[in-house]
């Protein structure tokens, strides 16, 4: 299981993340404090709020999704 800290700045970023997650055949969670939502849910991810540090937890591996995560990762 891979976990990455990301920060999304705009609704377009959320749309790109969700679109990439929807192509994966495994579960992906987005976590903020004690709240966990499905990364394949646009409204769920958007409800977490923009410009906050979020943790994305992947229960599998997909190269394209990892590239999308890297784009938004906080280093």
PyMOL Python script that loads the backbone (N, CA, C, O; Angstrom):
from pymol import cmd

cmd.read_pdbstr("""\
ATOM      1  N   UNK A   1       0.849  -1.171   0.000  1.00  0.00           N
ATOM      2  CA  UNK A   1       0.000   0.000   0.000  1.00  0.00           C
ATOM      3  C   UNK A   1       0.895   1.235   0.000  1.00  0.00           C
ATOM      4  O   UNK A   1       1.834   1.336   0.789  1.00  0.00           O
ATOM      5  N   UNK A   2       0.594   2.159  -0.885  1.00  0.00           N
ATOM      6  CA  UNK A   2       1.364   3.389  -1.038  1.00  0.00           C
ATOM      7  C   UNK A   2       0.549   4.556  -0.492  1.00  0.00           C
ATOM      8  O   UNK A   2      -0.650   4.653  -0.755  1.00  0.00           O
ATOM      9  N   UNK A   3       1.190   5.436   0.262  1.00  0.00           N
ATOM     10  CA  UNK A   3       0.540   6.649   0.754  1.00  0.00           C
ATOM     11  C   UNK A   3       1.365   7.856   0.335  1.00  0.00           C
ATOM     12  O   UNK A   3       2.587   7.873   0.484  1.00  0.00           O
ATOM     13  N   UNK A   4       0.676   8.868  -0.194  1.00  0.00           N
ATOM     14  CA  UNK A   4       1.344  10.068  -0.682  1.00  0.00           C
ATOM     15  C   UNK A   4       0.588  11.294  -0.175  1.00  0.00           C
ATOM     16  O   UNK A   4      -0.643  11.323  -0.186  1.00  0.00           O
ATOM     17  N   UNK A   5       1.328  12.296   0.265  1.00  0.00           N
ATOM     18  CA  UNK A   5       0.718  13.551   0.686  1.00  0.00           C
ATOM     19  C   UNK A   5       0.619  14.468  -0.527  1.00  0.00           C
ATOM     20  O   UNK A   5       1.605  14.699  -1.226  1.00  0.00           O
ATOM     21  N   UNK A   6      -0.588  14.989  -0.768  1.00  0.00           N
ATOM     22  CA  UNK A   6      -0.804  15.860  -1.921  1.00  0.00           C
ATOM     23  C   UNK A   6      -1.508  17.135  -1.484  1.00  0.00           C
ATOM     24  O   UNK A   6      -2.022  17.234  -0.370  1.00  0.00           O
ATOM     25  N   UNK A   7      -1.518  18.111  -2.393  1.00  0.00           N
ATOM     26  CA  UNK A   7      -2.271  19.348  -2.186  1.00  0.00           C
ATOM     27  C   UNK A   7      -2.899  19.723  -3.524  1.00  0.00           C
ATOM     28  O   UNK A   7      -2.203  19.876  -4.528  1.00  0.00           O
ATOM     29  N   UNK A   8      -4.220  19.870  -3.524  1.00  0.00           N
ATOM     30  CA  UNK A   8      -4.960  20.231  -4.733  1.00  0.00           C
ATOM     31  C   UNK A   8      -5.327  21.713  -4.639  1.00  0.00           C
ATOM     32  O   UNK A   8      -5.838  22.163  -3.614  1.00  0.00           O
ATOM     33  N   UNK A   9      -5.070  22.464  -5.701  1.00  0.00           N
ATOM     34  CA  UNK A   9      -5.242  23.913  -5.690  1.00  0.00           C
ATOM     35  C   UNK A   9      -6.561  24.380  -6.297  1.00  0.00           C
ATOM     36  O   UNK A   9      -7.072  25.435  -5.923  1.00  0.00           O
ATOM     37  N   UNK A  10      -7.119  23.606  -7.229  1.00  0.00           N
ATOM     38  CA  UNK A  10      -8.298  24.061  -7.976  1.00  0.00           C
ATOM     39  C   UNK A  10      -9.211  22.871  -8.282  1.00  0.00           C
ATOM     40  O   UNK A  10      -8.768  21.723  -8.248  1.00  0.00           O
ATOM     41  N   UNK A  11     -10.491  23.147  -8.582  1.00  0.00           N
ATOM     42  CA  UNK A  11     -11.409  22.059  -8.945  1.00  0.00           C
ATOM     43  C   UNK A  11     -10.913  21.232 -10.141  1.00  0.00           C
ATOM     44  O   UNK A  11     -11.216  20.043 -10.241  1.00  0.00           O
ATOM     45  N   UNK A  12     -10.161  21.852 -11.033  1.00  0.00           N
ATOM     46  CA  UNK A  12      -9.612  21.117 -12.180  1.00  0.00           C
ATOM     47  C   UNK A  12      -8.617  20.055 -11.724  1.00  0.00           C
ATOM     48  O   UNK A  12      -8.521  18.989 -12.331  1.00  0.00           O
ATOM     49  N   UNK A  13      -7.874  20.347 -10.650  1.00  0.00           N
ATOM     50  CA  UNK A  13      -6.940  19.371 -10.089  1.00  0.00           C
ATOM     51  C   UNK A  13      -7.705  18.169  -9.534  1.00  0.00           C
ATOM     52  O   UNK A  13      -7.294  17.022  -9.716  1.00  0.00           O
ATOM     53  N   UNK A  14      -8.819  18.443  -8.855  1.00  0.00           N
ATOM     54  CA  UNK A  14      -9.662  17.379  -8.313  1.00  0.00           C
ATOM     55  C   UNK A  14     -10.197  16.521  -9.450  1.00  0.00           C
ATOM     56  O   UNK A  14     -10.201  15.293  -9.364  1.00  0.00           O
ATOM     57  N   UNK A  15     -10.645  17.172 -10.511  1.00  0.00           N
ATOM     58  CA  UNK A  15     -11.190  16.456 -11.668  1.00  0.00           C
ATOM     59  C   UNK A  15     -10.137  15.529 -12.277  1.00  0.00           C
ATOM     60  O   UNK A  15     -10.445  14.391 -12.631  1.00  0.00           O
ATOM     61  N   UNK A  16      -8.904  16.005 -12.399  1.00  0.00           N
ATOM     62  CA  UNK A  16      -7.829  15.186 -12.968  1.00  0.00           C
ATOM     63  C   UNK A  16      -7.500  13.997 -12.063  1.00  0.00           C
ATOM     64  O   UNK A  16      -7.305  12.881 -12.543  1.00  0.00           O
ATOM     65  N   UNK A  17      -7.441  14.242 -10.758  1.00  0.00           N
ATOM     66  CA  UNK A  17      -7.144  13.161  -9.820  1.00  0.00           C
ATOM     67  C   UNK A  17      -8.226  12.090  -9.856  1.00  0.00           C
ATOM     68  O   UNK A  17      -7.919  10.899  -9.904  1.00  0.00           O
ATOM     69  N   UNK A  18      -9.490  12.505  -9.833  1.00  0.00           N
ATOM     70  CA  UNK A  18     -10.610  11.555  -9.838  1.00  0.00           C
ATOM     71  C   UNK A  18     -10.639  10.772 -11.155  1.00  0.00           C
ATOM     72  O   UNK A  18     -10.877   9.564 -11.150  1.00  0.00           O
ATOM     73  N   UNK A  19     -10.400  11.444 -12.267  1.00  0.00           N
ATOM     74  CA  UNK A  19     -10.385  10.759 -13.570  1.00  0.00           C
ATOM     75  C   UNK A  19      -9.292   9.697 -13.612  1.00  0.00           C
ATOM     76  O   UNK A  19      -9.505   8.609 -14.147  1.00  0.00           O
ATOM     77  N   UNK A  20      -8.132  10.004 -13.056  1.00  0.00           N
ATOM     78  CA  UNK A  20      -7.040   9.028 -13.022  1.00  0.00           C
ATOM     79  C   UNK A  20      -7.381   7.877 -12.081  1.00  0.00           C
ATOM     80  O   UNK A  20      -7.063   6.724 -12.374  1.00  0.00           O
ATOM     81  N   UNK A  21      -8.025   8.178 -10.952  1.00  0.00           N
ATOM     82  CA  UNK A  21      -8.397   7.138  -9.982  1.00  0.00           C
ATOM     83  C   UNK A  21      -9.449   6.193 -10.562  1.00  0.00           C
ATOM     84  O   UNK A  21      -9.417   4.989 -10.308  1.00  0.00           O
ATOM     85  N   UNK A  22     -10.376   6.741 -11.337  1.00  0.00           N
ATOM     86  CA  UNK A  22     -11.440   5.916 -11.926  1.00  0.00           C
ATOM     87  C   UNK A  22     -10.901   4.856 -12.879  1.00  0.00           C
ATOM     88  O   UNK A  22     -11.572   3.850 -13.110  1.00  0.00           O
ATOM     89  N   UNK A  23      -9.728   5.050 -13.429  1.00  0.00           N
ATOM     90  CA  UNK A  23      -9.127   4.088 -14.352  1.00  0.00           C
ATOM     91  C   UNK A  23      -8.482   2.915 -13.616  1.00  0.00           C
ATOM     92  O   UNK A  23      -8.120   1.919 -14.242  1.00  0.00           O
ATOM     93  N   UNK A  24      -8.335   3.021 -12.299  1.00  0.00           N
ATOM     94  CA  UNK A  24      -7.685   1.978 -11.506  1.00  0.00           C
ATOM     95  C   UNK A  24      -8.719   0.957 -11.029  1.00  0.00           C
ATOM     96  O   UNK A  24      -9.863   1.304 -10.739  1.00  0.00           O
ATOM     97  N   UNK A  25      -8.296  -0.303 -10.954  1.00  0.00           N
ATOM     98  CA  UNK A  25      -9.207  -1.367 -10.538  1.00  0.00           C
ATOM     99  C   UNK A  25      -9.022  -1.748  -9.065  1.00  0.00           C
ATOM    100  O   UNK A  25      -9.370  -2.858  -8.664  1.00  0.00           O
ATOM    101  N   UNK A  26      -8.484  -0.845  -8.274  1.00  0.00           N
ATOM    102  CA  UNK A  26      -8.291  -1.066  -6.848  1.00  0.00           C
ATOM    103  C   UNK A  26      -8.804   0.151  -6.078  1.00  0.00           C
ATOM    104  O   UNK A  26      -9.066   1.200  -6.666  1.00  0.00           O
ATOM    105  N   UNK A  27      -8.944   0.003  -4.765  1.00  0.00           N
ATOM    106  CA  UNK A  27      -9.455   1.090  -3.933  1.00  0.00           C
ATOM    107  C   UNK A  27      -8.389   2.149  -3.691  1.00  0.00           C
ATOM    108  O   UNK A  27      -7.211   1.841  -3.513  1.00  0.00           O
ATOM    109  N   UNK A  28      -8.829   3.400  -3.688  1.00  0.00           N
ATOM    110  CA  UNK A  28      -7.955   4.533  -3.391  1.00  0.00           C
ATOM    111  C   UNK A  28      -8.719   5.436  -2.433  1.00  0.00           C
ATOM    112  O   UNK A  28      -9.845   5.844  -2.718  1.00  0.00           O
ATOM    113  N   UNK A  29      -8.106   5.743  -1.304  1.00  0.00           N
ATOM    114  CA  UNK A  29      -8.724   6.590  -0.293  1.00  0.00           C
ATOM    115  C   UNK A  29      -8.019   7.940  -0.231  1.00  0.00           C
ATOM    116  O   UNK A  29      -6.808   8.035  -0.432  1.00  0.00           O
ATOM    117  N   UNK A  30      -8.797   8.982   0.052  1.00  0.00           N
ATOM    118  CA  UNK A  30      -8.243  10.306   0.322  1.00  0.00           C
ATOM    119  C   UNK A  30      -8.578  10.604   1.778  1.00  0.00           C
ATOM    120  O   UNK A  30      -9.730  10.510   2.201  1.00  0.00           O
ATOM    121  N   UNK A  31      -7.547  10.967   2.533  1.00  0.00           N
ATOM    122  CA  UNK A  31      -7.696  11.121   3.982  1.00  0.00           C
ATOM    123  C   UNK A  31      -7.311  12.538   4.398  1.00  0.00           C
ATOM    124  O   UNK A  31      -6.276  13.064   3.989  1.00  0.00           O
ATOM    125  N   UNK A  32      -8.171  13.145   5.223  1.00  0.00           N
ATOM    126  CA  UNK A  32      -7.862  14.423   5.861  1.00  0.00           C
ATOM    127  C   UNK A  32      -8.287  14.303   7.317  1.00  0.00           C
ATOM    128  O   UNK A  32      -9.469  14.144   7.623  1.00  0.00           O
ATOM    129  N   UNK A  33      -7.313  14.380   8.200  1.00  0.00           N
ATOM    130  CA  UNK A  33      -7.513  14.174   9.632  1.00  0.00           C
ATOM    131  C   UNK A  33      -8.198  12.827   9.850  1.00  0.00           C
ATOM    132  O   UNK A  33      -7.578  11.792   9.605  1.00  0.00           O
ATOM    133  N   UNK A  34      -9.463  12.802  10.303  1.00  0.00           N
ATOM    134  CA  UNK A  34     -10.149  11.527  10.547  1.00  0.00           C
ATOM    135  C   UNK A  34     -11.180  11.210   9.481  1.00  0.00           C
ATOM    136  O   UNK A  34     -11.949  10.260   9.628  1.00  0.00           O
ATOM    137  N   UNK A  35     -11.209  11.984   8.416  1.00  0.00           N
ATOM    138  CA  UNK A  35     -12.206  11.799   7.355  1.00  0.00           C
ATOM    139  C   UNK A  35     -11.564  11.038   6.196  1.00  0.00           C
ATOM    140  O   UNK A  35     -10.467  11.369   5.749  1.00  0.00           O
ATOM    141  N   UNK A  36     -12.268  10.017   5.723  1.00  0.00           N
ATOM    142  CA  UNK A  36     -11.785   9.209   4.600  1.00  0.00           C
ATOM    143  C   UNK A  36     -12.874   9.195   3.532  1.00  0.00           C
ATOM    144  O   UNK A  36     -14.032   8.893   3.822  1.00  0.00           O
ATOM    145  N   UNK A  37     -12.493   9.529   2.279  1.00  0.00           N
ATOM    146  CA  UNK A  37     -13.439   9.456   1.161  1.00  0.00           C
ATOM    147  C   UNK A  37     -12.809   8.657   0.028  1.00  0.00           C
ATOM    148  O   UNK A  37     -11.591   8.487  -0.032  1.00  0.00           O
ATOM    149  N   UNK A  38     -13.647   8.179  -0.852  1.00  0.00           N
ATOM    150  CA  UNK A  38     -13.219   7.429  -2.033  1.00  0.00           C
ATOM    151  C   UNK A  38     -12.636   8.411  -3.050  1.00  0.00           C
ATOM    152  O   UNK A  38     -13.271   9.413  -3.380  1.00  0.00           O
ATOM    153  N   UNK A  39     -11.439   8.129  -3.543  1.00  0.00           N
ATOM    154  CA  UNK A  39     -10.786   9.006  -4.515  1.00  0.00           C
ATOM    155  C   UNK A  39     -11.497   9.011  -5.865  1.00  0.00           C
ATOM    156  O   UNK A  39     -11.199   9.844  -6.722  1.00  0.00           O
ATOM    157  N   UNK A  40     -12.429   8.092  -6.057  1.00  0.00           N
ATOM    158  CA  UNK A  40     -13.161   8.036  -7.323  1.00  0.00           C
ATOM    159  C   UNK A  40     -14.434   8.880  -7.273  1.00  0.00           C
ATOM    160  O   UNK A  40     -15.226   8.873  -8.215  1.00  0.00           O
ATOM    161  N   UNK A  41     -14.627   9.606  -6.174  1.00  0.00           N
ATOM    162  CA  UNK A  41     -15.796  10.456  -5.987  1.00  0.00           C
ATOM    163  C   UNK A  41     -15.392  11.926  -6.077  1.00  0.00           C
ATOM    164  O   UNK A  41     -14.714  12.446  -5.191  1.00  0.00           O
ATOM    165  N   UNK A  42     -15.813  12.592  -7.154  1.00  0.00           N
ATOM    166  CA  UNK A  42     -15.463  14.000  -7.354  1.00  0.00           C
ATOM    167  C   UNK A  42     -15.967  14.852  -6.188  1.00  0.00           C
ATOM    168  O   UNK A  42     -15.210  15.641  -5.621  1.00  0.00           O
ATOM    169  N   UNK A  43     -17.234  14.696  -5.833  1.00  0.00           N
ATOM    170  CA  UNK A  43     -17.800  15.497  -4.742  1.00  0.00           C
ATOM    171  C   UNK A  43     -17.152  15.163  -3.401  1.00  0.00           C
ATOM    172  O   UNK A  43     -16.960  16.044  -2.564  1.00  0.00           O
ATOM    173  N   UNK A  44     -16.819  13.904  -3.203  1.00  0.00           N
ATOM    174  CA  UNK A  44     -16.159  13.508  -1.962  1.00  0.00           C
ATOM    175  C   UNK A  44     -14.803  14.169  -1.807  1.00  0.00           C
ATOM    176  O   UNK A  44     -14.493  14.713  -0.747  1.00  0.00           O
ATOM    177  N   UNK A  45     -13.991  14.127  -2.859  1.00  0.00           N
ATOM    178  CA  UNK A  45     -12.660  14.734  -2.800  1.00  0.00           C
ATOM    179  C   UNK A  45     -12.775  16.252  -2.707  1.00  0.00           C
ATOM    180  O   UNK A  45     -12.041  16.885  -1.948  1.00  0.00           O
ATOM    181  N   UNK A  46     -13.682  16.834  -3.468  1.00  0.00           N
ATOM    182  CA  UNK A  46     -13.859  18.285  -3.442  1.00  0.00           C
ATOM    183  C   UNK A  46     -14.322  18.755  -2.060  1.00  0.00           C
ATOM    184  O   UNK A  46     -13.961  19.848  -1.624  1.00  0.00           O
ATOM    185  N   UNK A  47     -15.118  17.935  -1.373  1.00  0.00           N
ATOM    186  CA  UNK A  47     -15.613  18.310  -0.045  1.00  0.00           C
ATOM    187  C   UNK A  47     -14.500  18.349   0.996  1.00  0.00           C
ATOM    188  O   UNK A  47     -14.673  18.946   2.059  1.00  0.00           O
ATOM    189  N   UNK A  48     -13.369  17.726   0.710  1.00  0.00           N
ATOM    190  CA  UNK A  48     -12.237  17.761   1.633  1.00  0.00           C
ATOM    191  C   UNK A  48     -11.640  19.165   1.709  1.00  0.00           C
ATOM    192  O   UNK A  48     -10.979  19.515   2.686  1.00  0.00           O
ATOM    193  N   UNK A  49     -11.876  19.955   0.678  1.00  0.00           N
ATOM    194  CA  UNK A  49     -11.364  21.323   0.665  1.00  0.00           C
ATOM    195  C   UNK A  49     -10.108  21.436  -0.176  1.00  0.00           C
ATOM    196  O   UNK A  49      -9.309  20.503  -0.263  1.00  0.00           O
ATOM    197  N   UNK A  50      -9.951  22.576  -0.780  1.00  0.00           N
ATOM    198  CA  UNK A  50      -8.775  22.836  -1.600  1.00  0.00           C
ATOM    199  C   UNK A  50      -7.672  23.435  -0.736  1.00  0.00           C
ATOM    200  O   UNK A  50      -7.933  24.010   0.320  1.00  0.00           O
ATOM    201  N   UNK A  51      -6.459  23.292  -1.195  1.00  0.00           N
ATOM    202  CA  UNK A  51      -5.261  23.847  -0.569  1.00  0.00           C
ATOM    203  C   UNK A  51      -5.000  23.286   0.832  1.00  0.00           C
ATOM    204  O   UNK A  51      -4.357  23.939   1.654  1.00  0.00           O
ATOM    205  N   UNK A  52      -5.493  22.088   1.099  1.00  0.00           N
ATOM    206  CA  UNK A  52      -5.182  21.386   2.340  1.00  0.00           C
ATOM    207  C   UNK A  52      -4.288  20.207   1.995  1.00  0.00           C
ATOM    208  O   UNK A  52      -4.373  19.659   0.896  1.00  0.00           O
ATOM    209  N   UNK A  53      -3.445  19.821   2.916  1.00  0.00           N
ATOM    210  CA  UNK A  53      -2.625  18.630   2.714  1.00  0.00           C
ATOM    211  C   UNK A  53      -3.488  17.401   2.939  1.00  0.00           C
ATOM    212  O   UNK A  53      -4.050  17.213   4.018  1.00  0.00           O
ATOM    213  N   UNK A  54      -3.587  16.569   1.917  1.00  0.00           N
ATOM    214  CA  UNK A  54      -4.384  15.342   1.951  1.00  0.00           C
ATOM    215  C   UNK A  54      -3.454  14.148   1.800  1.00  0.00           C
ATOM    216  O   UNK A  54      -2.403  14.248   1.166  1.00  0.00           O
ATOM    217  N   UNK A  55      -3.833  13.040   2.371  1.00  0.00           N
ATOM    218  CA  UNK A  55      -3.091  11.794   2.200  1.00  0.00           C
ATOM    219  C   UNK A  55      -3.886  10.898   1.261  1.00  0.00           C
ATOM    220  O   UNK A  55      -5.073  10.656   1.478  1.00  0.00           O
ATOM    221  N   UNK A  56      -3.224  10.405   0.213  1.00  0.00           N
ATOM    222  CA  UNK A  56      -3.850   9.466  -0.714  1.00  0.00           C
ATOM    223  C   UNK A  56      -3.249   8.096  -0.438  1.00  0.00           C
ATOM    224  O   UNK A  56      -2.034   7.909  -0.506  1.00  0.00           O
ATOM    225  N   UNK A  57      -4.117   7.142  -0.127  1.00  0.00           N
ATOM    226  CA  UNK A  57      -3.693   5.785   0.190  1.00  0.00           C
ATOM    227  C   UNK A  57      -4.190   4.844  -0.910  1.00  0.00           C
ATOM    228  O   UNK A  57      -5.395   4.685  -1.102  1.00  0.00           O
ATOM    229  N   UNK A  58      -3.256   4.228  -1.624  1.00  0.00           N
ATOM    230  CA  UNK A  58      -3.581   3.333  -2.739  1.00  0.00           C
ATOM    231  C   UNK A  58      -3.457   1.885  -2.290  1.00  0.00           C
ATOM    232  O   UNK A  58      -2.476   1.515  -1.644  1.00  0.00           O
ATOM    233  N   UNK A  59      -4.446   1.066  -2.630  1.00  0.00           N
ATOM    234  CA  UNK A  59      -4.449  -0.351  -2.290  1.00  0.00           C
ATOM    235  C   UNK A  59      -4.073  -1.179  -3.516  1.00  0.00           C
ATOM    236  O   UNK A  59      -4.612  -2.264  -3.736  1.00  0.00           O
ATOM    237  N   UNK A  60      -3.156  -0.662  -4.298  1.00  0.00           N
ATOM    238  CA  UNK A  60      -2.680  -1.290  -5.512  1.00  0.00           C
ATOM    239  C   UNK A  60      -1.710  -0.340  -6.183  1.00  0.00           C
ATOM    240  O   UNK A  60      -1.370   0.703  -5.625  1.00  0.00           O
ATOM    241  N   UNK A  61      -1.259  -0.696  -7.384  1.00  0.00           N
ATOM    242  CA  UNK A  61      -0.313   0.169  -8.093  1.00  0.00           C
ATOM    243  C   UNK A  61      -0.730   0.334  -9.547  1.00  0.00           C
ATOM    244  O   UNK A  61      -1.091  -0.632 -10.218  1.00  0.00           O
ATOM    245  N   UNK A  62      -0.674   1.565 -10.020  1.00  0.00           N
ATOM    246  CA  UNK A  62      -0.906   1.893 -11.419  1.00  0.00           C
ATOM    247  C   UNK A  62       0.062   3.011 -11.775  1.00  0.00           C
ATOM    248  O   UNK A  62       0.079   4.053 -11.119  1.00  0.00           O
ATOM    249  N   UNK A  63       0.867   2.800 -12.811  1.00  0.00           N
ATOM    250  CA  UNK A  63       1.913   3.763 -13.172  1.00  0.00           C
ATOM    251  C   UNK A  63       1.337   5.138 -13.514  1.00  0.00           C
ATOM    252  O   UNK A  63       1.870   6.157 -13.077  1.00  0.00           O
ATOM    253  N   UNK A  64       0.259   5.172 -14.287  1.00  0.00           N
ATOM    254  CA  UNK A  64      -0.327   6.458 -14.674  1.00  0.00           C
ATOM    255  C   UNK A  64      -0.869   7.209 -13.457  1.00  0.00           C
ATOM    256  O   UNK A  64      -0.709   8.425 -13.357  1.00  0.00           O
ATOM    257  N   UNK A  65      -1.506   6.493 -12.535  1.00  0.00           N
ATOM    258  CA  UNK A  65      -2.028   7.142 -11.332  1.00  0.00           C
ATOM    259  C   UNK A  65      -0.880   7.655 -10.464  1.00  0.00           C
ATOM    260  O   UNK A  65      -0.978   8.736  -9.884  1.00  0.00           O
ATOM    261  N   UNK A  66       0.194   6.895 -10.374  1.00  0.00           N
ATOM    262  CA  UNK A  66       1.362   7.345  -9.605  1.00  0.00           C
ATOM    263  C   UNK A  66       1.947   8.621 -10.196  1.00  0.00           C
ATOM    264  O   UNK A  66       2.397   9.498  -9.458  1.00  0.00           O
ATOM    265  N   UNK A  67       1.945   8.730 -11.513  1.00  0.00           N
ATOM    266  CA  UNK A  67       2.433   9.956 -12.160  1.00  0.00           C
ATOM    267  C   UNK A  67       1.530  11.141 -11.818  1.00  0.00           C
ATOM    268  O   UNK A  67       2.020  12.251 -11.607  1.00  0.00           O
ATOM    269  N   UNK A  68       0.222  10.919 -11.761  1.00  0.00           N
ATOM    270  CA  UNK A  68      -0.708  11.981 -11.378  1.00  0.00           C
ATOM    271  C   UNK A  68      -0.476  12.395  -9.941  1.00  0.00           C
ATOM    272  O   UNK A  68      -0.477  13.588  -9.637  1.00  0.00           O
ATOM    273  N   UNK A  69      -0.276  11.437  -9.050  1.00  0.00           N
ATOM    274  CA  UNK A  69       0.003  11.754  -7.649  1.00  0.00           C
ATOM    275  C   UNK A  69       1.294  12.558  -7.509  1.00  0.00           C
ATOM    276  O   UNK A  69       1.366  13.503  -6.723  1.00  0.00           O
ATOM    277  N   UNK A  70       2.294  12.179  -8.268  1.00  0.00           N
ATOM    278  CA  UNK A  70       3.583  12.877  -8.209  1.00  0.00           C
ATOM    279  C   UNK A  70       3.422  14.351  -8.590  1.00  0.00           C
ATOM    280  O   UNK A  70       4.110  15.221  -8.054  1.00  0.00           O
ATOM    281  N   UNK A  71       2.511  14.615  -9.515  1.00  0.00           N
ATOM    282  CA  UNK A  71       2.259  15.991  -9.964  1.00  0.00           C
ATOM    283  C   UNK A  71       1.757  16.873  -8.821  1.00  0.00           C
ATOM    284  O   UNK A  71       2.080  18.060  -8.771  1.00  0.00           O
ATOM    285  N   UNK A  72       0.977  16.311  -7.909  1.00  0.00           N
ATOM    286  CA  UNK A  72       0.374  17.073  -6.816  1.00  0.00           C
ATOM    287  C   UNK A  72       1.022  16.807  -5.461  1.00  0.00           C
ATOM    288  O   UNK A  72       0.552  17.313  -4.442  1.00  0.00           O
ATOM    289  N   UNK A  73       2.087  16.026  -5.439  1.00  0.00           N
ATOM    290  CA  UNK A  73       2.686  15.657  -4.155  1.00  0.00           C
ATOM    291  C   UNK A  73       3.344  16.851  -3.470  1.00  0.00           C
ATOM    292  O   UNK A  73       3.854  17.766  -4.117  1.00  0.00           O
ATOM    293  N   UNK A  74       3.314  16.808  -2.150  1.00  0.00           N
ATOM    294  CA  UNK A  74       3.943  17.826  -1.319  1.00  0.00           C
ATOM    295  C   UNK A  74       5.273  17.250  -0.885  1.00  0.00           C
ATOM    296  O   UNK A  74       5.315  16.172  -0.292  1.00  0.00           O
ATOM    297  N   UNK A  75       6.351  17.943  -1.166  1.00  0.00           N
ATOM    298  CA  UNK A  75       7.663  17.399  -0.815  1.00  0.00           C
ATOM    299  C   UNK A  75       8.283  18.135   0.329  1.00  0.00           C
ATOM    300  O   UNK A  75       9.391  17.801   0.749  1.00  0.00           O
TER     301      UNK A  75
END
""", "prot")
cmd.dss("prot")
cmd.show_as("cartoon", "prot")
cmd.util.cbc("prot")
cmd.orient("prot")
